C-alpha cells in the first residue's frame, strides 16, 4: 500500500512538548497548493505507555475538543511518564464547519475506517490514524457527544468483545474514566468505526457520549476533563495524586458510576413518522416496558391525535432525539438496562503512585 500523503510536523519519538500539525495536501478553488492542517500535540518523557486521545471525530461534538484543547495547553513533560498524543479535532474540516460530516466530501470519519491513502480527504485521515497512530498507542480514548441531533446521559462506553481479557482491560479503563454512567454499548452499524479499528488492533479502547444538542455545558466538560485525567492515571502515564491532577481536577473525591447495558435492538425506538416530537420521559428517568416515551404530532394539520411510541423494554432513558422536529428513521430514544449501581471509580493511584515519587 502506498504511503499516506499526510505528514506530521512533530516527531512522535522525541522527548518534550511538541505542538504541530498533521498536514494533508488538499488542492481546491481558493488554494491550489493548500492543505488541511489537523492540530496535534505530543508530550513524551522516557519509556512508558502511549495514550492516544481524540476528539472531534464528528465535528458538531464539543466536549472532547474543549477538554483536549485544555489538556494540550497545560500538560507538561514533567507530568508524564511515557507518551500522550492529543488530537482535539480529528475530522478537522467537519469541526471547522460545525457539522457531523466533512463539508469537503460529506465523509463520516467514524464510518470510514480503515480508510484509503488514495481516497477522499476523510478516507485519507482515517488511513493515517489506522496505519500510523494506532500502532503507536497502547490506550485510546475517543471522546464523543450527541452532536446536534441527539442528547445523552453522560457515559463512558465499551463494546462487548470476543476477547474476554481485552474486554476486561477496556472495562477497567472505562470505570477509571469515572463518568456518572458506564455503558456496554450496542452499535446498530459498526462498519467502518474507529472503535472497531482500535479494538481489532488489540488496544484498550474507551469511547464516550457526554451530552449533546450541538453544544457543551459546564457539567459535561467537567466530566470530560476529570475522565481524561482518570484515564491517563489508569494507563500509568501520570499519577492521580500528582499536582497536575490536583490543579486541573477541582474535586478528586471518591466517586461511583452506574453500569448500563444495551443488549439488543429493542433498546432503540426508531421513528416511523415525520412530525413534531413530544418526549414523555427525561434523560435518566426510569422507564417500564410499555410506557409512552414519545408522541409524534402530524405537523401538516391540526386536530389529529399524535402517534404514541412505547418502550419495548424497561430500564433507564439513556439517549433521546434532540430537536423538536423528527423525521422517519430518526432514533427517538434509547433505553438501557441498569446492571449495577455504585461501582467505585478507581484510578490506579496506588499502582502508579511511584511515577512522580
C-alpha positions in Angstrom: 0.0 0.0 0.0 1.2 3.5 -0.8 2.4 5.8 1.9 0.0 8.3 3.5 0.0 11.8 1.9 -0.3 13.1 5.5 2.9 14.4 7.0 3.3 15.1 10.7 5.3 18.3 11.7 6.0 16.7 15.1 8.4 13.9 16.0 6.4 11.2 17.9 9.6 9.7 19.3 11.2 12.8 20.7 11.0 13.7 24.4 9.4 17.1 25.3 6.3 19.0 24.4 5.5 19.5 20.7 2.6 21.3 19.1 2.2 20.9 15.4 0.0 19.5 12.6 -0.9 16.5 10.6 -0.6 18.2 7.2 -2.8 16.7 4.4 -2.3 18.3 0.9 -5.7 19.5 -0.4 -5.9 21.4 -3.7 -9.1 23.4 -4.1 -10.5 26.6 -5.7 -9.2 29.0 -3.2 -5.8 27.3 -2.5 -4.2 25.4 -5.4 -1.5 24.0 -3.2 -3.4 24.1 0.1 -3.5 21.7 2.9 -5.8 20.5 5.7 -3.9 21.3 8.9 -5.0 19.0 11.8 -3.6 20.2 15.1 -1.7 17.6 17.1 0.2 17.7 20.4 2.8 15.1 21.6 4.1 15.1 25.1 6.7 12.4 25.9 9.1 11.7 28.7 11.1 8.5 28.6 9.7 4.9 28.3 6.2 4.1 29.3 2.7 3.6 27.8 1.4 5.6 24.9 -2.1 7.1 25.2 -3.9 8.5 22.1 -6.6 11.0 22.9 -9.0 12.1 20.2 -12.0 14.5 19.9 -13.9 15.9 17.0 -14.3 12.6 15.2 -17.7 14.2 14.5 -17.5 18.0 14.0 -20.5 19.0 16.0 -19.5 17.4 19.3 -17.6 19.7 21.6 -16.8 18.2 25.0 -13.8 16.3 23.5 -12.3 19.3 21.6 -12.7 21.6 24.6 -11.3 19.2 27.2 -8.4 18.1 24.9 -7.6 21.7 24.0 -7.3 22.4 27.7 -5.0 19.4 28.2 -2.8 20.3 25.2 -2.3 23.8 26.6 -1.4 22.7 30.1 0.1 19.2 30.3 3.9 19.3 30.7 6.6 16.9 30.1 7.4 16.7 33.8 3.8 15.5 34.4 4.1 12.3 32.4 6.0 9.0 32.2 5.6 7.7 28.6 3.8 9.5 25.8 0.5 11.3 25.3 -0.7 12.1 21.7 -3.6 14.6 21.6 -5.7 15.2 18.5 -8.6 17.5 19.7 -10.2 17.9 16.2 -9.8 14.6 14.4 -12.1 15.4 11.5 -10.8 19.0 11.2 -12.9 20.0 8.2 -16.1 18.9 9.9 -15.1 20.6 13.2 -14.5 23.9 11.4 -17.9 23.6 9.7 -19.7 22.5 12.9 -21.1 19.5 11.1 -21.1 15.8 11.8 -19.6 15.0 8.4 -16.9 16.7 6.3 -18.0 19.6 4.1 -15.4 18.6 1.6 -16.6 15.1 0.8 -19.5 14.5 3.2 -17.4 11.8 4.8 -18.3 10.5 8.2 -14.9 9.8 9.7 -16.4 7.3 12.2 -17.7 5.2 9.3 -14.5 5.5 7.1 -12.0 3.1 8.7 -9.6 1.6 7.7 -9.5 4.4 5.1 -7.5 4.8 1.9 -4.3 6.7 1.3 -5.5 7.5 -2.2 -9.2 8.0 -1.2 -11.2 11.1 -0.3 -10.0 13.6 2.3 -11.9 11.8 5.1 -10.6 8.4 4.0 -7.0 9.7 4.0 -7.4 10.9 7.6 -8.8 7.5 8.6 -5.9 5.7 6.9 -3.3 7.9 8.7 -4.9 7.1 12.1 -5.2 3.4 11.2 -1.7 2.8 9.9 0.4 5.5 11.7 -1.1 6.5 15.0 -2.8 3.3 16.2 0.4 1.2 16.1 2.0 3.7 18.5 -0.8 3.5 21.1 -1.5 1.2 24.0 -4.6 3.1 25.2 -7.1 5.0 23.1 -9.8 7.4 24.3 -12.2 8.8 21.7 -14.5 11.5 23.1 -18.0 11.8 21.6 -21.3 13.5 22.4 -24.7 13.6 20.7 -24.0 16.5 18.3 -26.9 18.5 17.0 -29.4 15.6 16.8 -29.0 13.5 20.0 -28.6 14.1 23.7 -27.2 11.5 26.2 -26.8 10.9 29.9 -23.0 11.3 30.3 -21.4 7.9 29.9 -18.1 6.3 29.0 -18.6 3.2 26.8 -17.0 0.0 25.6 -18.2 -2.8 23.3 -18.6 -6.5 24.1 -15.6 -8.1 22.5 -14.8 -11.7 21.6 -11.5 -11.5 23.6 -12.7 -11.6 27.2 -9.3 -10.4 28.6 -9.2 -7.4 26.2 -12.8 -6.5 27.2 -11.8 -6.7 30.9 -9.0 -4.3 30.2 -11.3 -1.9 28.4 -13.9 -2.2 31.1 -11.4 -1.3 33.8 -10.3 1.8 31.8 -14.0 2.7 31.3 -14.6 2.6 35.0 -11.5 4.7 35.6 -12.8 7.4 33.4 -15.4 7.9 36.1 -18.4 9.2 34.2 -21.7 9.1 36.0 -22.7 6.2 33.8 -20.6 3.4 32.1 -22.2 1.7 29.1 -21.7 -1.7 27.5 -22.7 -0.3 24.1 -24.5 -1.9 21.2 -23.9 -0.2 17.8 -26.6 -0.6 15.1 -24.0 0.0 12.5 -20.4 -0.8 13.4 -18.9 -0.9 9.9 -16.0 1.4 9.5 -15.9 2.6 13.1 -12.7 4.0 14.6 -13.8 1.9 17.7 -13.6 -1.3 15.7 -10.2 -0.4 14.2 -8.8 0.2 17.6 -10.3 -2.9 19.1 -9.2 -5.2 16.3 -5.7 -3.9 16.8 -5.9 -5.3 20.4 -5.7 -1.9 22.1 -7.5 -0.7 25.2 -10.3 1.5 23.9 -12.9 3.7 25.6 -15.4 6.0 23.9 -17.9 8.4 25.4 -21.2 10.1 24.9 -21.2 13.2 27.1 -24.3 15.2 26.3 -25.5 16.7 23.0 -27.6 19.3 21.3 -24.6 20.7 19.4 -23.1 22.4 22.4 -21.3 21.7 25.7 -22.2 22.5 29.3 -20.1 23.3 32.3 -21.1 19.8 33.7 -20.3 17.9 30.5 -16.9 19.5 30.1 -16.1 18.8 33.7 -17.0 15.1 33.2 -14.7 15.0 30.1 -11.7 16.7 31.9 -12.0 14.5 35.0 -12.4 11.5 32.8 -9.3 12.2 30.7 -7.1 12.5 33.8 -8.6 9.4 35.3 -7.9 7.5 32.0 -4.3 8.8 31.9 -3.8 7.7 35.6 -5.3 4.3 34.9 -2.9 3.9 31.9 0.1 4.7 34.2 1.1 7.9 32.3 0.6 10.1 35.3 -0.4 9.7 38.9 -3.9 10.5 40.2 -2.3 12.1 43.3 0.1 14.3 41.2 0.0 18.1 41.3 -1.2 18.3 37.7 -4.3 16.4 38.5 -5.0 18.4 41.7 -4.6 21.6 39.6 -7.0 20.7 36.8 -9.5 18.4 38.6 -11.0 20.5 41.4 -12.8 17.5 43.0 -10.8 14.3 43.3 -13.0 12.8 45.9 -14.1 9.2 45.5 -17.0 8.6 43.1 -19.1 5.8 41.8 -20.5 5.0 38.4 -23.6 3.2 37.3 -23.1 0.4 34.8 -25.6 0.3 31.9 -26.0 -2.3 29.1 -27.6 -2.2 25.6 -28.0 -5.9 24.9 -30.1 -5.8 21.7 -32.0 -3.7 19.2 -35.1 -3.4 21.5 -33.2 -0.7 23.3 -33.8 1.6 20.3 -37.0 3.4 19.4 -37.0 4.5 15.8 -39.4 7.0 14.3 -41.7 5.7 11.6 -43.2 9.2 11.1 -42.3 12.8 10.3 -43.6 15.4 12.7 -43.4 17.4 16.0 -41.8 15.4 18.8 -43.0 15.4 22.4 -40.7 13.4 24.7 -42.6 11.9 27.6 -39.5 10.9 29.7 -36.4 12.9 30.6 -32.9 11.6 30.3 -32.1 9.5 33.3 -35.7 8.6 34.0 -36.8 5.1 34.8 -38.8 3.5 32.1 -41.1 0.5 32.3 -42.0 -1.8 29.4 -45.0 -0.3 27.6 -44.5 3.3 28.9 -45.3 6.0 26.5 -41.9 7.6 25.9 -42.7 9.9 23.0 -45.6 11.3 20.9 -45.3 12.5 17.3 -47.8 15.0 16.0 -48.6 15.5 12.3 -47.4 19.0 11.7 -49.2 19.4 8.4 -52.6 19.8 10.1 -54.3 20.4 13.5 -56.9 18.3 15.2 -55.1 14.9 14.6 -54.2 12.7 17.5 -50.5 12.0 17.9 -48.8 8.7 17.3 -47.6 7.2 20.6 -44.3 5.4 20.9 -43.9 2.9 23.7 -40.8 1.4 25.3 -40.1 -2.2 24.2 -38.1 -2.8 27.4 -37.7 -1.3 30.9 -34.6 0.5 32.1 -33.2 4.0 32.0 -33.7 6.6 29.3 -30.0 7.0 28.2 -30.5 8.9 24.9 -33.1 11.0 23.1 -33.6 12.8 19.9 -32.7 16.4 20.4 -34.5 18.8 18.1 -38.3 19.3 18.3 -38.9 18.0 14.8 -38.3 14.4 13.9 -38.1 12.5 10.6 -38.9 9.0 9.7 -35.8 6.8 10.5 -34.6 9.0 13.3 -33.7 7.5 16.7 -36.3 8.9 19.1 -35.0 7.3 22.3 -32.6 4.7 23.7 -33.5 2.7 26.9 -30.6 0.9 28.6 -30.6 -1.8 31.3 -29.3 -0.8 34.7 -26.8 -3.5 35.5 -25.2 -2.2 38.7 -25.2 1.0 40.7 -22.5 2.4 42.9 -19.4 0.9 41.2 -16.3 2.5 42.8 -14.2 4.6 40.5 -10.5 3.8 40.9 -7.6 5.4 39.0 -4.7 3.1 39.8 -3.3 5.7 42.1 -1.7 3.0 44.4 -0.3 1.1 41.4 1.1 4.2 39.7 1.9 6.5 42.6 5.6 5.9 42.3 5.7 7.6 38.9 6.3 11.0 40.4 7.8 9.9 43.7 
